[in-house]
Amino acid sequence: MPLYHTDDQAMLAETASQFMAEEGAISKQLRHWRDRDCTDGFGHALWKQMAEMGFTGLLVPEADGGLGMGHVEAGIVLEEIGRNLTPSPFLTSSVLAATALQAGSNDLKGRWLPGLIAGDSVFAVAVDEGAKHRPERIRTRAEKSGNGFRLSGQKDFVVQGASADVLVVAARTSGADEDADGITLFAVPKDAANMSHQPVRLVDSSMATHTKFDGVELDGDAVIGEVDGGREVLERMLMAGRVGAAAEGVGVARGAMDMTVGYLKQRKQFGKLIGEFQALQHRAAHLYSEVEIARAAVIKAAQLLDAGSENADLMASVAKAKVAKTARLAVQEGVQMHGGIGMTDEYDIGLYMKRDRALQEFLGDQYYHANRVAELSGY
């Protein structure tokens, strides 16, 4: 498969680029909501506009009212989201939760997907139970209770947890905490009794929650997929999210790089543009090469995921690890080449560094995925 976009994908990229640059710009979205201490961290009006563009239902099958596109297309939108630091629930809702809900019953999909497609609903995913991403260990329990389940436990750093209309929750219905089997996914509505949220603002100004389930009663219709057989659905959802997060990370790297190169072309020292200094030219060229390599890894991972390849999981971790390393290089080089002003809030380059830090930890950092690559390769 060629590591470039088809004509239709290139058209989508042009549309997404123009839309995010105009409607999702930093001054119009990120700074606007951050400076107002918004409890959601994003604008619902923009989310509605994204729905009107068809973005929210990209991964929803046509039979369920969506566009039925693939992860390459979702990655195109996410790259532009990252490039403009546009705060939105696209990754959690339209990629992670939408992927999980494909395994749900027709009634479950009919209840939740129309709101997503219309931009009226926001979804969150509750998997992690600590400071680090460790989905191999699930302690949250869902015990049989009548015709349904009683959910107890806590999930940490649930991005957009307090804003979500429904949470996709991974819980253990049998076995020990470390067992691969015995996992079930549930769709938990926001008005569920005995569920509480402790909001936290992340370094990039996005909102997350520590969410506690203190005997939340759920009926059997809340189950996504099969009882005790949710590990496969969970892994499929995480794989989609990791590729999506990597695509957004490429956008963050590109945005930081573009801003830095633009600065090199206008900032003068000693009567010369600093972009004329060979040392900075070498660093900029090296960064460009690294960003293109990372972008190719993401496209490959998305293509394999769309093709249902058995190598998609491996490539998803390759992409996540590579992008984490590259985006960190991009934001660090950006701040350093901007000099002292790069450390101020006046310039946007520091916002890219903050988004990179939050995105690196989401669904596993560079070291987590480097270790997964080694394990999946037989080491």
N, C-alpha and C positions, 0 to 999 in steps of 0.2 A: 504494500500500500504506500502510495506517495505521501511524503510528509509535508503536504501543502493542501490548501483548501480547494474544493471544487468551485465551479462558477457560482452555484447556488449558495455555498457556504461563504464565498467571498462577498456576495451581495448582502448576506446576513451580517457579516463583519462590518461592512460599510454602514449599514443601517444602525447597528448597535453602537458603533463608534460615534456616529453623529448624535444619536440620542443621548448617550451617556455624557458626551462632552457638553451638550447643551443643557439637558435637564438634570444630569447627575453630577454636575461640576462641584468641586470642593467648596467653593464659596456659597453655592446655592443649597447644598445638602449637608455635607459633613460639618463644616464650620457653623452653619445655621443651626442645626439641631444640637451640636455640642455646646455652643455658647448660650443656648436657652435651657440647658440642663434637661433635655427631653428625656422622659422616662422610657420611651421606646428606643431612642437612638437612631431612628430612621423616620422618613415621612410616608404616611399612608397614601397621600395623594400621588407620590411618585410610584408607589407600588401599584396603584390603580392604573397609572399611565403605562407601566410595564405590562400589565394585563392587556390593555388595549392594543399594545404592540404585538401581543401574542407570546411574550417571553415567559410568563408564569406557567404556561401549560406546555412548554417545549417537550418535556419528557413524558407527558401524559399521553397514553395511546389515543388514537383517533376515536376508537370505540367508546372511550370515556369522555370525549369532548375536547381532547387536547390536540396538539399538532403532530404528535407521534414522531418527533425527531429524535436524534441521538445525542450521545455525550460529547461528540465533536461540536455540535451546534451549541449545546449548553456551555461548553468551554469557551466558545467564541464570545458569548454574552458575559461570562464570568471574567474573561481577560479584560474586557472593557470596564467592567465594574471595578476591578483591581486597579486599572490604569488611572481611573478618576476617583478612586477611594470612595465610591458611591455606597453609602450605607443602605442596605436593603436585606430582606429575608430570603433572597433568591436561593442562596446555597442551602440553607436549612430547609426551606419549604419546597422549592421547585426541583431540587436535586435529591437531597437526602430523604425527606419525608415522602415525596412523590414516588421515589424508587421503592420504598418500603410498602407503600399503600397499593402498589401493583399486585402484591401478594394477598391483599385483603379480599373479602367477599364483595359481591356486587352491591349489597346493601351498604357496606362500609364505604366503598368507593363513591357510591351515589350520595352518601351523606356528606362527605368531606371534599371531594375533588371539585365540584362545581364552584365552591367558594374560592378555592385556589386559582382556578382558571380565570375567574372574574376579578381577581385581585381584592376580594372582600375578606379573605381569610389568610392568616399567617400560621405556619406550622413550626414546631420546634422538635428537636431530637434529644432525648435524655438517655445517654449511655454511660458517660464517665462518672466514676465514683471517687474521685480523688484529684490531686493536683495534676497528675499526668494521665495521658490516654492509655488505658489498659483494659480494652474490651474483653480480653481473655478471662478476666475475673469479674463476675457479676454477683453482687451480694444482695441486691434488692430482691425481695421475695414477693411472689404472687401465690397465695394459698387458695385452694378451692373453698368456695363459700356459696352454698346453695347452687343456683344455676350459673354462677359466675365466679369471680375471684376477689380476694381482698389483698390490696397492694400495700406493702410496707417497705420503707427504706429511704434512701436519699440519693439524689443525683446532683453532681456538681458542675458548675460552669455550663449550664444549659443556655446556649445562646438564644436570645429573644424568648426565653421561657415565660416571662410575665406578660408578654404581648401576644403569645400564641393562643389561637382558638382551640388547638389540639396538640398534645404532646405525644410523640411516638416514643414509648418507654420500653426499654429492654429489661426484663425481669426474669428471675429464676423460678421455675415452677417445679423443678425436681433436681436432685443431685447436689453435689458440693459446689462451692463457689468457683473453683477452677475448672469444673467439667465443661467440656465442649458442648455436650448435649444438655437438655433440660432447660433451654432458654425459650421464652415466649415473648413476642412483641405485642404491645397493647396500644390502642389509640385512646388516650385519656383526654376527655374534653376539659376545657378551662374551668368550667363551673363544677367540677367534681368535688364533692365534700371531702374534707380532711386532707386536702392538698394545699400546701403553703409554699410561698416563694420568698426568698431573701434576695433582693436585687443587688447586683454588684456591677459597677462600671469598669470595663476592661481598659487596658492601656490605650487602645485605639478609639476610645469613647463609645464603643458599642456596649450594649447591655446584655447581661447574662444573669442567671439566678442559681442559687443553691435551692433546689426543690425537694421538699420533704413530703413523703407519702405516709400518712399515719392511719393505716387501715382504710384506704380508698376502695370503696365498693364498685366493682365493674361487672357488667353483665357479659355473657359469653360473646355477644356481638362485637365487643371491643377487641377481640383477638385478631391479630394480623397474621394470616397464615395458619400454621398448625400448632397446637399446644405441644410444648416440649421440642418442637422442630423449628424454632425460630433462628437458630444459629446461621443457617444458610441465608435466610432473608437479611439478618443482621450484617453478615459479611458482604452481601451484595450491596446493601445500602452504604456501608462504610467504604467499599471500593469506589462506588460512584461519588461519594463525598470527597474522598482523597484525591481523585482525579480532578474534581471540580475545584477543590481548594488549591491544588497545584496550578490549575489554569488561572485562578485569581491571583496567585502568587507571581505568575509570569507577568500579569498585568501590572502588579505593584512594581516589579523590577523594571518593566518597560517605562512606566510612568516616572520613576525615579531617574532612570537613565536619560530619558528625553529632557527632563527638567535640568539635569546636570549638564548635558551637552549644550543645551540652550544657554546656560549660564556661562559656559566656557567660551561661547561665541560673542558674549557681550561684555564680560568683566575685563577691565584693563588693569594691568600692573606694570609699572616701569615703562609706561607708554605703549605697551603691547597687549593685545588680547591674550588672556592666559591660555586660550585654546591653541595658541601658536607654540607653546612650550612642548617640546618633544616628549618629556616625561609624562605629561598629562595626556597627550595624544595616545601614547602606548597604553596607559591605563584605561582610557575610554574605549580603545579598540579591543582590548582584552575583555572588558565588560560586555561589549556588544556581542562578541563571540560566545561568551558564557550564556547570555540571555537567549540567543538563538538556539543553542544546544538544549537548554532547558525547555524552550518552547517546542522543539521537535520531540522531546521525550513525552511531553504532555499530549501532543497530537497523537503520537503512537499509542499511548496508554488509552486514550479515548477511542481510537479506532479499534483496538483489541477488545475493549469493553463492549462496543457496539456490535462487534462480530461474534461475541460470546466465546472468545478464545480462552483456553485454559491458562494462558500466560498473562491474562489481563491483571490478575492480582499482583503478580510479580512486577509488572511494568507500572502499576499504580504506585507501588512503593518506591520504585526507581524514580518516577517522576516527582513524587512528593519530597524525597530526599534531595534530589538534584535541584529542584526549585527552591527549597529552603536555603540551601547553600548559596545559590545564585542571587536570590532576592536579598539575602543578608549582605552580600558583596555590593549589590547595587545601592542599597540605602546607606551603607557605611561609606562607600566611595562618594556618594552624593553629598552627604553631610560634610565630609572632609574637604571636598573640592569647592564647596560653597564657602568654606572658611568660617569665620566667627559668626556670620549672619545665618549660617546653616543651623546654628544652635538656638536660634530665636523662633518664637511662635509666628513671627511675621511672615516667614517663608514656609512654603508648604512641604519642603523636603523632609522636615522632621516628622510630619504626619505620615509620610511613607514608611519611615523607620518604625513608628508605633504600630501601624497596621501590619507590617511584616512580623513584628514580635508576636502579636496576637494570632496571626494566621499560621505561623510556624508551629505553635503549640496545638492548634486545632486539628483533631484527628491524628495526632502523632507527630513528634518533631523529627528533625533530620536523623537523629541517632536511633530512634525507634524504628524508622523505616529502613535505615541502613542495616540494622540487625535483622529485620524481616527479609530483606533481599538476600542476606547471607543464609538464613534458615531455609527460605524457599528454594535456594540454589543448592541445598544439600550440605551446607557447612554447619 
